[in-house]
Amino acid sequence: MTPIASIEQLAESYDLLVVGAGPAGLSAAARAAELGLAVLLADENPAPGGQIYRAVTTTPVKNRAILGEDYWRGAEIVARFERSKAAYAPRCIVWSIGPDETAPGTFELGLSLDGKARIIGARQVILATGAQERPFPIPGWTLPGVMTAGAAQIALKSAGAIPSGRTVIAGCGPLLYLLAGQLAAAGCQIAAVLDTTPQANWSKALGAIPDFLRSPYLAKGLKLMLAARRKLRFVSGVTSLTATGSGKLATVQFEQNGRTGTIACDTLLLHQGVIPSVNFSNAAGCAHDFDVEQHAWVPRVDAWFASSVPGIAIAGDGAGIGGAESAALRGEIAAFGTASRLGKLNEAERDRQAAPIRAELDRKLRGRHFLDLLYKPAPQFLAPPKDETIVCRCEEVTAGQVRDAARRLGVTGPNQMKAFLRCGMGPCQGRLCGPTVVELIAETRGTTPAETGYYRLRPPIKPVTLAELAALPQTEASVKAVVR
């Protein structure tokens, strides 16, 4: 691995640019470098690992039992990447992607590192942008003291920090049990875990149980669930949540089986699963489909994870949620496909080398269908029923305003909604409001999320300062990267 400390150290062009240093990006970059490609791995975090393996080489948490052995497996993936000849640019934001019109079939990309921007070239691109937590808008979720479960994991892994005082964890999905176990082991005072998994989901998931029983998820999931339920208070069948307090969080109110409960707490951690992070692939022009089981937009990819845009592949959870171990394998397969397209491998050799990895990927993904069906969030948590609930935190737009625009003004999709309410135009560029806005429009108009569509995104994909743009060499390429 060749570390990049400044923007000036970047080459003018690379065979392959990998975006994201999670398990998929690390594995893709390492394999591609082993196959002889000139590779740059760019990641906005200060150290490799992504979300699931965040800070695995730098974490102050030394008791391996707190984060669990699955977390520490990430060190092996990082070590392999560090042994490779790939270039690595930490703290580097990729904010633009587009075709290089002077060299058809290649790409120009805008990058920023330590406050300086630059345009570089790449023959191929692998997007390994991973997953993001699904938005969980409930009344009071903008109060100080309310945060996502993922944010609590970042604090624990990066700084060994845990919430102070009484903590409530609420939502659904396997991460609920993992986080509860990690925080409890680290000494967090967990008052309760409020499980919002719809009871009806069990009947919908029955048909997928046979595969789940033969999957690696079974033993791991049962161990997490039993350990958490033995030590902590769990409340199942929760159908409504409200965070309350004057100026900061004070209580969580919930409904279960028609009864109302209240828990005093200092921190509320919200989580209802993860969805692919599609802003980058969307801005790159890749085709997406709405996956009714994962209930999320997913890029359209082929067997080698190549997208609908020639030269761009999408690996890991950014191409559909499968978990960290499968993400690493999908990164390798994407690298084989890239190497083949660049002439480093013929198709027969590509297929031969990738065959055992594909077999392992099939094993890792067995049982995933059951989890997708079981932990699909309830409709009232996807489209908040109370009109006063804020859904766009950047612009402080409420669910009622979105419904009103769809009902009275005839707004049919999220892009049209931008013109009326500015949803999706804030610093997060729709990451925290997009899925909810789509659900609300679809619900109000009696359509589906697939029919409603999603935001059309354009560079800059991530916020970039005017000073950085102004300092770019004023070439035709730099101008197009900004205004494309």
Secondary structure, 3 states (H helix, E strand, C coil): CEECCCHHHCCCEEEEEEECCCHHHHHHHHHHHHCCCCEEEECCCCCCCCCCCCCCCCCCCCCHHHHCHHHHCHHHHHHHHHHCCCEEECCEEEEEEEECCCCCCCEEEEEEECCEEEEEEEEEEEECCCEEECCCCCCCCCCCCEEEHHHHHHHHHHHCCCCCCEEEEEEECHHHHHHHHHHHHCCCEEEEEEECCCCCHHHHHHHHHHHHHCCCHHHHHHHHHHHHHHHCCEECCEEEEEEECCCCCCEEEEEECCEEEEEECCEEEEEECEEECCHHHHHCCCCEEEECCCCEEEECCCCCCECCCCCEEECHHHHCCCCHHHHHHHHHHHHHHHHHHCCCCCHHHHHHHHHHHHHHHHHHHCCHHHHHHHCCCCHHHHCCCCCCCEEECCCCEEHHHHHHHHHHCCCCCHHHHHHHHCCCCCCCCCCCCHHHHHHHHHHHHCCCHHHHCCCCCCCCCCCCCHHHHHCCCCCHHHHHHHHC
